[in-house]
């Protein structure tokens, strides 16, 4: 385990960034500070209490916990055979194999190989592995909002449920035969529904109470990247090779709006649901950007120059800071 501290931009660099940003864009924020982690980061999740960011380097099997109060970074490398099954890596899809408990004290890390998988629980205070269990192969993972149940979804089903405290199996159920190639999963805020994304331009809906598939929503994008509004009414989905963000009314089960932006893999939403943050992979003027979208009217309200692609994004609990992975570091932008 290693520990690092935050490095702040010096005033000269900040001034240059402000000048170049202002010349290129009508409105933008500037990175206030940087958390240096190392490696090639491939995923990020913020704890619900706003105290921590958890980031992963899927190729090296390294998990790092950023304590935002103390400005420290602590890292642990998981055993290859435990963390990643037979293929020697973790995952590279945001949100698919990382989940943080509601109290921020534990992180669940999923890994998969060919025909095999594993789930590891980390104690975020150290950080160190508490428990690792082997499981059948799965393609997406989600934690219930109350932190009690971990859902593992194979590419075409079934859905397996683990007790989040002990990682013991507590049940499983099959999905409709039309559900396949699952790449992302999210549980509704009330814990009653599970939403599954895939590369086939559809969002599948699963009733967790009745334990069955209950429908699907045709999409314009094939997005594996998905975020839910805090009130659970809407889902936002995007993809890296097709422009736009689909807005899905989850009660009506239909796309109600489509936001035209550059192809993207980075999405985040503010805790109050009023702002959607969308990575713009091509950017403007040669710079990559994050578009800040007002969810009320789906208009771009601001643009943040991030220099490099913001494929993994997170927003602070007070909605005043945007966190963006940039190679082996996490950059923080004041909003």
Order of alpha helices (4+ residues) and beta strands (2+ residues): beta-beta-alpha-beta-beta-beta-beta-beta-alpha-beta-beta-beta-beta-beta-beta-beta-beta-beta-beta-beta-beta-beta-beta-beta-beta-beta-beta-beta-beta-beta-beta-beta
